[in-house]
Amino acid sequence: MWYFTWILGVLLACSFGIVNVLWLEQTGDMDREDVPARDD
């Protein structure tokens, strides 16, 4: 049954990595100031 625990651990680690990437994508632009586009 060790393989079941190993598979669960790998899936948990992968899902943790995916959640971190999604979180970084959402919060990566929070420090940037929103500047409206100019119409020339």
mmCIF entry with sequence, helices, sheets and N, C-alpha, C, O atoms, coordinates in Angstrom:
data_MODEL
# 
_entry.id   MODEL 
# 
_entity.id                         1 
_entity.type                       polymer 
_entity.pdbx_number_of_molecules   1 
# 
_entity_poly.entity_id                      1 
_entity_poly.type                           'polypeptide(L)' 
_entity_poly.nstd_linkage                   no 
_entity_poly.nstd_monomer                   no 
_entity_poly.pdbx_seq_one_letter_code       MWYFTWILGVLLACSFGIVNVLWLEQTGDMDREDVPARDD 
_entity_poly.pdbx_seq_one_letter_code_can   MWYFTWILGVLLACSFGIVNVLWLEQTGDMDREDVPARDD 
_entity_poly.pdbx_strand_id                 A 
# 
loop_
_entity_poly_seq.entity_id 
_entity_poly_seq.num 
_entity_poly_seq.mon_id 
_entity_poly_seq.hetero 
1 1  MET n 
1 2  TRP n 
1 3  TYR n 
1 4  PHE n 
1 5  THR n 
1 6  TRP n 
1 7  ILE n 
1 8  LEU n 
1 9  GLY n 
1 10 VAL n 
1 11 LEU n 
1 12 LEU n 
1 13 ALA n 
1 14 CYS n 
1 15 SER n 
1 16 PHE n 
1 17 GLY n 
1 18 ILE n 
1 19 VAL n 
1 20 ASN n 
1 21 VAL n 
1 22 LEU n 
1 23 TRP n 
1 24 LEU n 
1 25 GLU n 
1 26 GLN n 
1 27 THR n 
1 28 GLY n 
1 29 ASP n 
1 30 MET n 
1 31 ASP n 
1 32 ARG n 
1 33 GLU n 
1 34 ASP n 
1 35 VAL n 
1 36 PRO n 
1 37 ALA n 
1 38 ARG n 
1 39 ASP n 
1 40 ASP n 
# 
_struct_asym.id          A 
_struct_asym.entity_id   1 
# 
_struct_conf.conf_type_id            HELX_P 
_struct_conf.id                      HELX_P1 
_struct_conf.pdbx_PDB_helix_id       AA1 
_struct_conf.beg_label_comp_id       TRP 
_struct_conf.beg_label_asym_id       A 
_struct_conf.beg_label_seq_id        2 
_struct_conf.pdbx_beg_PDB_ins_code   ? 
_struct_conf.end_label_comp_id       THR 
_struct_conf.end_label_asym_id       A 
_struct_conf.end_label_seq_id        27 
_struct_conf.pdbx_end_PDB_ins_code   ? 
_struct_conf.beg_auth_comp_id        TRP 
_struct_conf.beg_auth_asym_id        A 
_struct_conf.beg_auth_seq_id         2 
_struct_conf.end_auth_comp_id        THR 
_struct_conf.end_auth_asym_id        A 
_struct_conf.end_auth_seq_id         27 
_struct_conf.pdbx_PDB_helix_class    1 
_struct_conf.details                 ? 
_struct_conf.pdbx_PDB_helix_length   26 
# 
_struct_conf_type.id          HELX_P 
_struct_conf_type.criteria    ? 
_struct_conf_type.reference   ? 
# 
loop_
_atom_site.group_PDB 
_atom_site.id 
_atom_site.type_symbol 
_atom_site.label_atom_id 
_atom_site.label_alt_id 
_atom_site.label_comp_id 
_atom_site.label_asym_id 
_atom_site.label_entity_id 
_atom_site.label_seq_id 
_atom_site.pdbx_PDB_ins_code 
_atom_site.Cartn_x 
_atom_site.Cartn_y 
_atom_site.Cartn_z 
_atom_site.occupancy 
_atom_site.B_iso_or_equiv 
_atom_site.pdbx_formal_charge 
_atom_site.auth_seq_id 
_atom_site.auth_comp_id 
_atom_site.auth_asym_id 
_atom_site.auth_atom_id 
_atom_site.pdbx_PDB_model_num 
ATOM 1   N N  . MET A 1 1  ? 0.813  -1.213 0.000   1.00 0.00 ? 1  MET A N  1 
ATOM 2   C CA . MET A 1 1  ? 0.000  0.000  0.000   1.00 0.00 ? 1  MET A CA 1 
ATOM 3   C C  . MET A 1 1  ? 0.852  1.272  0.000   1.00 0.00 ? 1  MET A C  1 
ATOM 4   O O  . MET A 1 1  ? 0.314  2.378  -0.031  1.00 0.00 ? 1  MET A O  1 
ATOM 5   N N  . TRP A 1 2  ? 2.172  1.117  0.034   1.00 0.00 ? 2  TRP A N  1 
ATOM 6   C CA . TRP A 1 2  ? 3.027  2.306  0.029   1.00 0.00 ? 2  TRP A CA 1 
ATOM 7   C C  . TRP A 1 2  ? 2.853  3.104  -1.254  1.00 0.00 ? 2  TRP A C  1 
ATOM 8   O O  . TRP A 1 2  ? 2.993  4.327  -1.244  1.00 0.00 ? 2  TRP A O  1 
ATOM 9   N N  . TYR A 1 3  ? 2.556  2.441  -2.342  1.00 0.00 ? 3  TYR A N  1 
ATOM 10  C CA . TYR A 1 3  ? 2.418  3.128  -3.633  1.00 0.00 ? 3  TYR A CA 1 
ATOM 11  C C  . TYR A 1 3  ? 1.217  4.069  -3.616  1.00 0.00 ? 3  TYR A C  1 
ATOM 12  O O  . TYR A 1 3  ? 1.246  5.121  -4.255  1.00 0.00 ? 3  TYR A O  1 
ATOM 13  N N  . PHE A 1 4  ? 0.163  3.700  -2.891  1.00 0.00 ? 4  PHE A N  1 
ATOM 14  C CA . PHE A 1 4  ? -1.008 4.573  -2.788  1.00 0.00 ? 4  PHE A CA 1 
ATOM 15  C C  . PHE A 1 4  ? -0.638 5.879  -2.083  1.00 0.00 ? 4  PHE A C  1 
ATOM 16  O O  . PHE A 1 4  ? -1.039 6.960  -2.515  1.00 0.00 ? 4  PHE A O  1 
ATOM 17  N N  . THR A 1 5  ? 0.125  5.773  -1.005  1.00 0.00 ? 5  THR A N  1 
ATOM 18  C CA . THR A 1 5  ? 0.584  6.962  -0.286  1.00 0.00 ? 5  THR A CA 1 
ATOM 19  C C  . THR A 1 5  ? 1.526  7.779  -1.152  1.00 0.00 ? 5  THR A C  1 
ATOM 20  O O  . THR A 1 5  ? 1.481  9.009  -1.135  1.00 0.00 ? 5  THR A O  1 
ATOM 21  N N  . TRP A 1 6  ? 2.385  7.098  -1.915  1.00 0.00 ? 6  TRP A N  1 
ATOM 22  C CA . TRP A 1 6  ? 3.334  7.790  -2.790  1.00 0.00 ? 6  TRP A CA 1 
ATOM 23  C C  . TRP A 1 6  ? 2.593  8.563  -3.880  1.00 0.00 ? 6  TRP A C  1 
ATOM 24  O O  . TRP A 1 6  ? 2.928  9.715  -4.158  1.00 0.00 ? 6  TRP A O  1 
ATOM 25  N N  . ILE A 1 7  ? 1.595  7.942  -4.494  1.00 0.00 ? 7  ILE A N  1 
ATOM 26  C CA . ILE A 1 7  ? 0.803  8.610  -5.538  1.00 0.00 ? 7  ILE A CA 1 
ATOM 27  C C  . ILE A 1 7  ? 0.072  9.820  -4.954  1.00 0.00 ? 7  ILE A C  1 
ATOM 28  O O  . ILE A 1 7  ? 0.054  10.886 -5.569  1.00 0.00 ? 7  ILE A O  1 
ATOM 29  N N  . LEU A 1 8  ? -0.528 9.663  -3.775  1.00 0.00 ? 8  LEU A N  1 
ATOM 30  C CA . LEU A 1 8  ? -1.215 10.790 -3.151  1.00 0.00 ? 8  LEU A CA 1 
ATOM 31  C C  . LEU A 1 8  ? -0.254 11.935 -2.845  1.00 0.00 ? 8  LEU A C  1 
ATOM 32  O O  . LEU A 1 8  ? -0.604 13.104 -3.012  1.00 0.00 ? 8  LEU A O  1 
ATOM 33  N N  . GLY A 1 9  ? 0.952  11.603 -2.399  1.00 0.00 ? 9  GLY A N  1 
ATOM 34  C CA . GLY A 1 9  ? 1.942  12.642 -2.112  1.00 0.00 ? 9  GLY A CA 1 
ATOM 35  C C  . GLY A 1 9  ? 2.371  13.378 -3.369  1.00 0.00 ? 9  GLY A C  1 
ATOM 36  O O  . GLY A 1 9  ? 2.526  14.599 -3.355  1.00 0.00 ? 9  GLY A O  1 
ATOM 37  N N  . VAL A 1 10 ? 2.562  12.648 -4.449  1.00 0.00 ? 10 VAL A N  1 
ATOM 38  C CA . VAL A 1 10 ? 2.955  13.278 -5.715  1.00 0.00 ? 10 VAL A CA 1 
ATOM 39  C C  . VAL A 1 10 ? 1.830  14.171 -6.230  1.00 0.00 ? 10 VAL A C  1 
ATOM 40  O O  . VAL A 1 10 ? 2.081  15.289 -6.679  1.00 0.00 ? 10 VAL A O  1 
ATOM 41  N N  . LEU A 1 11 ? 0.596  13.684 -6.168  1.00 0.00 ? 11 LEU A N  1 
ATOM 42  C CA . LEU A 1 11 ? -0.531 14.498 -6.621  1.00 0.00 ? 11 LEU A CA 1 
ATOM 43  C C  . LEU A 1 11 ? -0.703 15.745 -5.756  1.00 0.00 ? 11 LEU A C  1 
ATOM 44  O O  . LEU A 1 11 ? -1.024 16.817 -6.269  1.00 0.00 ? 11 LEU A O  1 
ATOM 45  N N  . LEU A 1 12 ? -0.494 15.609 -4.461  1.00 0.00 ? 12 LEU A N  1 
ATOM 46  C CA . LEU A 1 12 ? -0.599 16.766 -3.579  1.00 0.00 ? 12 LEU A CA 1 
ATOM 47  C C  . LEU A 1 12 ? 0.487  17.788 -3.891  1.00 0.00 ? 12 LEU A C  1 
ATOM 48  O O  . LEU A 1 12 ? 0.221  18.990 -3.911  1.00 0.00 ? 12 LEU A O  1 
ATOM 49  N N  . ALA A 1 13 ? 1.701  17.323 -4.133  1.00 0.00 ? 13 ALA A N  1 
ATOM 50  C CA . ALA A 1 13 ? 2.794  18.239 -4.462  1.00 0.00 ? 13 ALA A CA 1 
ATOM 51  C C  . ALA A 1 13 ? 2.537  18.949 -5.787  1.00 0.00 ? 13 ALA A C  1 
ATOM 52  O O  . ALA A 1 13 ? 2.800  20.145 -5.906  1.00 0.00 ? 13 ALA A O  1 
ATOM 53  N N  . CYS A 1 14 ? 2.028  18.231 -6.778  1.00 0.00 ? 14 CYS A N  1 
ATOM 54  C CA . CYS A 1 14 ? 1.727  18.840 -8.077  1.00 0.00 ? 14 CYS A CA 1 
ATOM 55  C C  . CYS A 1 14 ? 0.603  19.861 -7.960  1.00 0.00 ? 14 CYS A C  1 
ATOM 56  O O  . CYS A 1 14 ? 0.681  20.941 -8.547  1.00 0.00 ? 14 CYS A O  1 
ATOM 57  N N  . SER A 1 15 ? -0.438 19.527 -7.207  1.00 0.00 ? 15 SER A N  1 
ATOM 58  C CA . SER A 1 15 ? -1.537 20.471 -7.059  1.00 0.00 ? 15 SER A CA 1 
ATOM 59  C C  . SER A 1 15 ? -1.091 21.701 -6.274  1.00 0.00 ? 15 SER A C  1 
ATOM 60  O O  . SER A 1 15 ? -1.546 22.810 -6.555  1.00 0.00 ? 15 SER A O  1 
ATOM 61  N N  . PHE A 1 16 ? -0.218 21.522 -5.306  1.00 0.00 ? 16 PHE A N  1 
ATOM 62  C CA . PHE A 1 16 ? 0.320  22.661 -4.561  1.00 0.00 ? 16 PHE A CA 1 
ATOM 63  C C  . PHE A 1 16 ? 1.108  23.578 -5.487  1.00 0.00 ? 16 PHE A C  1 
ATOM 64  O O  . PHE A 1 16 ? 0.998  24.800 -5.389  1.00 0.00 ? 16 PHE A O  1 
ATOM 65  N N  . GLY A 1 17 ? 1.898  23.001 -6.383  1.00 0.00 ? 17 GLY A N  1 
ATOM 66  C CA . GLY A 1 17 ? 2.651  23.795 -7.352  1.00 0.00 ? 17 GLY A CA 1 
ATOM 67  C C  . GLY A 1 17 ? 1.741  24.539 -8.309  1.00 0.00 ? 17 GLY A C  1 
ATOM 68  O O  . GLY A 1 17 ? 2.003  25.697 -8.635  1.00 0.00 ? 17 GLY A O  1 
ATOM 69  N N  . ILE A 1 18 ? 0.681  23.896 -8.764  1.00 0.00 ? 18 ILE A N  1 
ATOM 70  C CA . ILE A 1 18 ? -0.252 24.540 -9.690  1.00 0.00 ? 18 ILE A CA 1 
ATOM 71  C C  . ILE A 1 18 ? -0.976 25.690 -9.003  1.00 0.00 ? 18 ILE A C  1 
ATOM 72  O O  . ILE A 1 18 ? -1.163 26.749 -9.601  1.00 0.00 ? 18 ILE A O  1 
ATOM 73  N N  . VAL A 1 19 ? -1.383 25.493 -7.758  1.00 0.00 ? 19 VAL A N  1 
ATOM 74  C CA . VAL A 1 19 ? -2.054 26.562 -7.013  1.00 0.00 ? 19 VAL A CA 1 
ATOM 75  C C  . VAL A 1 19 ? -1.099 27.734 -6.806  1.00 0.00 ? 19 VAL A C  1 
ATOM 76  O O  . VAL A 1 19 ? -1.519 28.888 -6.888  1.00 0.00 ? 19 VAL A O  1 
ATOM 77  N N  . ASN A 1 20 ? 0.170  27.459 -6.542  1.00 0.00 ? 20 ASN A N  1 
ATOM 78  C CA . ASN A 1 20 ? 1.139  28.531 -6.379  1.00 0.00 ? 20 ASN A CA 1 
ATOM 79  C C  . ASN A 1 20 ? 1.328  29.323 -7.659  1.00 0.00 ? 20 ASN A C  1 
ATOM 80  O O  . ASN A 1 20 ? 1.428  30.549 -7.614  1.00 0.00 ? 20 ASN A O  1 
ATOM 81  N N  . VAL A 1 21 ? 1.378  28.649 -8.800  1.00 0.00 ? 21 VAL A N  1 
ATOM 82  C CA . VAL A 1 21 ? 1.534  29.343 -10.075 1.00 0.00 ? 21 VAL A CA 1 
ATOM 83  C C  . VAL A 1 21 ? 0.314  30.211 -10.354 1.00 0.00 ? 21 VAL A C  1 
ATOM 84  O O  . VAL A 1 21 ? 0.459  31.351 -10.794 1.00 0.00 ? 21 VAL A O  1 
ATOM 85  N N  . LEU A 1 22 ? -0.876 29.694 -10.107 1.00 0.00 ? 22 LEU A N  1 
ATOM 86  C CA . LEU A 1 22 ? -2.083 30.487 -10.320 1.00 0.00 ? 22 LEU A CA 1 
ATOM 87  C C  . LEU A 1 22 ? -2.119 31.695 -9.395  1.00 0.00 ? 22 LEU A C  1 
ATOM 88  O O  . LEU A 1 22 ? -2.512 32.785 -9.809  1.00 0.00 ? 22 LEU A O  1 
ATOM 89  N N  . TRP A 1 23 ? -1.708 31.505 -8.141  1.00 0.00 ? 23 TRP A N  1 
ATOM 90  C CA . TRP A 1 23 ? -1.688 32.612 -7.192  1.00 0.00 ? 23 TRP A CA 1 
ATOM 91  C C  . TRP A 1 23 ? -0.687 33.680 -7.624  1.00 0.00 ? 23 TRP A C  1 
ATOM 92  O O  . TRP A 1 23 ? -0.979 34.872 -7.539  1.00 0.00 ? 23 TRP A O  1 
ATOM 93  N N  . LEU A 1 24 ? 0.498  33.258 -8.089  1.00 0.00 ? 24 LEU A N  1 
ATOM 94  C CA . LEU A 1 24 ? 1.494  34.221 -8.540  1.00 0.00 ? 24 LEU A CA 1 
ATOM 95  C C  . LEU A 1 24 ? 1.022  34.977 -9.772  1.00 0.00 ? 24 LEU A C  1 
ATOM 96  O O  . LEU A 1 24 ? 1.309  36.166 -9.913  1.00 0.00 ? 24 LEU A O  1 
ATOM 97  N N  . GLU A 1 25 ? 0.305  34.309 -10.662 1.00 0.00 ? 25 GLU A N  1 
ATOM 98  C CA . GLU A 1 25 ? -0.226 34.988 -11.839 1.00 0.00 ? 25 GLU A CA 1 
ATOM 99  C C  . GLU A 1 25 ? -1.244 36.054 -11.444 1.00 0.00 ? 25 GLU A C  1 
ATOM 100 O O  . GLU A 1 25 ? -1.295 37.121 -12.056 1.00 0.00 ? 25 GLU A O  1 
ATOM 101 N N  . GLN A 1 26 ? -2.048 35.773 -10.434 1.00 0.00 ? 26 GLN A N  1 
ATOM 102 C CA . GLN A 1 26 ? -3.070 36.727 -10.009 1.00 0.00 ? 26 GLN A CA 1 
ATOM 103 C C  . GLN A 1 26 ? -2.461 37.910 -9.264  1.00 0.00 ? 26 GLN A C  1 
ATOM 104 O O  . GLN A 1 26 ? -2.900 39.044 -9.453  1.00 0.00 ? 26 GLN A O  1 
ATOM 105 N N  . THR A 1 27 ? -1.471 37.671 -8.432  1.00 0.00 ? 27 THR A N  1 
ATOM 106 C CA . THR A 1 27 ? -0.931 38.727 -7.583  1.00 0.00 ? 27 THR A CA 1 
ATOM 107 C C  . THR A 1 27 ? 0.315  39.369 -8.168  1.00 0.00 ? 27 THR A C  1 
ATOM 108 O O  . THR A 1 27 ? 0.856  40.291 -7.557  1.00 0.00 ? 27 THR A O  1 
ATOM 109 N N  . GLY A 1 28 ? 0.789  38.930 -9.309  1.00 0.00 ? 28 GLY A N  1 
ATOM 110 C CA . GLY A 1 28 ? 2.012  39.460 -9.883  1.00 0.00 ? 28 GLY A CA 1 
ATOM 111 C C  . GLY A 1 28 ? 1.889  40.889 -10.340 1.00 0.00 ? 28 GLY A C  1 
ATOM 112 O O  . GLY A 1 28 ? 2.880  41.619 -10.321 1.00 0.00 ? 28 GLY A O  1 
ATOM 113 N N  . ASP A 1 29 ? 0.718  41.319 -10.751 1.00 0.00 ? 29 ASP A N  1 
ATOM 114 C CA . ASP A 1 29 ? 0.521  42.658 -11.280 1.00 0.00 ? 29 ASP A CA 1 
ATOM 115 C C  . ASP A 1 29 ? -0.060 43.626 -10.253 1.00 0.00 ? 29 ASP A C  1 
ATOM 116 O O  . ASP A 1 29 ? -0.459 44.733 -10.614 1.00 0.00 ? 29 ASP A O  1 
ATOM 117 N N  . MET A 1 30 ? -0.113 43.237 -8.996  1.00 0.00 ? 30 MET A N  1 
ATOM 118 C CA . MET A 1 30 ? -0.741 44.101 -7.992  1.00 0.00 ? 30 MET A CA 1 
ATOM 119 C C  . MET A 1 30 ? 0.115  45.327 -7.690  1.00 0.00 ? 30 MET A C  1 
ATOM 120 O O  . MET A 1 30 ? -0.429 46.366 -7.316  1.00 0.00 ? 30 MET A O  1 
ATOM 121 N N  . ASP A 1 31 ? 1.435  45.240 -7.840  1.00 0.00 ? 31 ASP A N  1 
ATOM 122 C CA . ASP A 1 31 ? 2.306  46.366 -7.537  1.00 0.00 ? 31 ASP A CA 1 
ATOM 123 C C  . ASP A 1 31 ? 2.373  47.372 -8.675  1.00 0.00 ? 31 ASP A C  1 
ATOM 124 O O  . ASP A 1 31 ? 2.790  48.512 -8.475  1.00 0.00 ? 31 ASP A O  1 
ATOM 125 N N  . ARG A 1 32 ? 1.971  46.961 -9.846  1.00 0.00 ? 32 ARG A N  1 
ATOM 126 C CA . ARG A 1 32 ? 2.050  47.849 -11.004 1.00 0.00 ? 32 ARG A CA 1 
ATOM 127 C C  . ARG A 1 32 ? 0.915  48.872 -10.949 1.00 0.00 ? 32 ARG A C  1 
ATOM 128 O O  . ARG A 1 32 ? -0.232 48.546 -10.641 1.00 0.00 ? 32 ARG A O  1 
ATOM 129 N N  . GLU A 1 33 ? 1.272  50.112 -11.256 1.00 0.00 ? 33 GLU A N  1 
ATOM 130 C CA . GLU A 1 33 ? 0.264  51.172 -11.248 1.00 0.00 ? 33 GLU A CA 1 
ATOM 131 C C  . GLU A 1 33 ? -0.531 51.135 -12.545 1.00 0.00 ? 33 GLU A C  1 
ATOM 132 O O  . GLU A 1 33 ? 0.043  51.017 -13.627 1.00 0.00 ? 33 GLU A O  1 
ATOM 133 N N  . ASP A 1 34 ? -1.828 51.234 -12.436 1.00 0.00 ? 34 ASP A N  1 
ATOM 134 C CA . ASP A 1 34 ? -2.666 51.233 -13.639 1.00 0.00 ? 34 ASP A CA 1 
ATOM 135 C C  . ASP A 1 34 ? -2.630 52.616 -14.285 1.00 0.00 ? 34 ASP A C  1 
ATOM 136 O O  . ASP A 1 34 ? -3.063 53.602 -13.688 1.00 0.00 ? 34 ASP A O  1 
ATOM 137 N N  . VAL A 1 35 ? -2.116 52.675 -15.492 1.00 0.00 ? 35 VAL A N  1 
ATOM 138 C CA . VAL A 1 35 ? -2.034 53.919 -16.242 1.00 0.00 ? 35 VAL A CA 1 
ATOM 139 C C  . VAL A 1 35 ? -2.985 53.795 -17.427 1.00 0.00 ? 35 VAL A C  1 
ATOM 140 O O  . VAL A 1 35 ? -2.855 52.868 -18.227 1.00 0.00 ? 35 VAL A O  1 
ATOM 141 N N  . PRO A 1 36 ? -3.937 54.714 -17.548 1.00 0.00 ? 36 PRO A N  1 
ATOM 142 C CA . PRO A 1 36 ? -4.881 54.613 -18.671 1.00 0.00 ? 36 PRO A CA 1 
ATOM 143 C C  . PRO A 1 36 ? -4.164 54.836 -19.995 1.00 0.00 ? 36 PRO A C  1 
ATOM 144 O O  . PRO A 1 36 ? -3.200 55.598 -20.072 1.00 0.00 ? 36 PRO A O  1 
ATOM 145 N N  . ALA A 1 37 ? -4.649 54.162 -21.036 1.00 0.00 ? 37 ALA A N  1 
ATOM 146 C CA . ALA A 1 37 ? -4.066 54.290 -22.365 1.00 0.00 ? 37 ALA A CA 1 
ATOM 147 C C  . ALA A 1 37 ? -4.408 55.657 -22.936 1.00 0.00 ? 37 ALA A C  1 
ATOM 148 O O  . ALA A 1 37 ? -5.510 56.169 -22.745 1.00 0.00 ? 37 ALA A O  1 
ATOM 149 N N  . ARG A 1 38 ? -3.435 56.240 -23.644 1.00 0.00 ? 38 ARG A N  1 
ATOM 150 C CA . ARG A 1 38 ? -3.657 57.558 -24.256 1.00 0.00 ? 38 ARG A CA 1 
ATOM 151 C C  . ARG A 1 38 ? -4.180 57.393 -25.669 1.00 0.00 ? 38 ARG A C  1 
ATOM 152 O O  . ARG A 1 38 ? -3.713 56.535 -26.418 1.00 0.00 ? 38 ARG A O  1 
ATOM 153 N N  . ASP A 1 39 ? -5.134 58.202 -26.024 1.00 0.00 ? 39 ASP A N  1 
ATOM 154 C CA . ASP A 1 39 ? -5.649 58.222 -27.397 1.00 0.00 ? 39 ASP A CA 1 
ATOM 155 C C  . ASP A 1 39 ? -5.131 59.483 -28.075 1.00 0.00 ? 39 ASP A C  1 
ATOM 156 O O  . ASP A 1 39 ? -5.600 60.586 -27.797 1.00 0.00 ? 39 ASP A O  1 
ATOM 157 N N  . ASP A 1 40 ? -4.163 59.311 -28.965 1.00 0.00 ? 40 ASP A N  1 
ATOM 158 C CA . ASP A 1 40 ? -3.588 60.458 -29.675 1.00 0.00 ? 40 ASP A CA 1 
ATOM 159 C C  . ASP A 1 40 ? -4.243 60.676 -30.999 1.00 0.00 ? 40 ASP A C  1 
ATOM 160 O O  . ASP A 1 40 ? -3.877 61.601 -31.724 1.00 0.00 ? 40 ASP A O  1 
# 
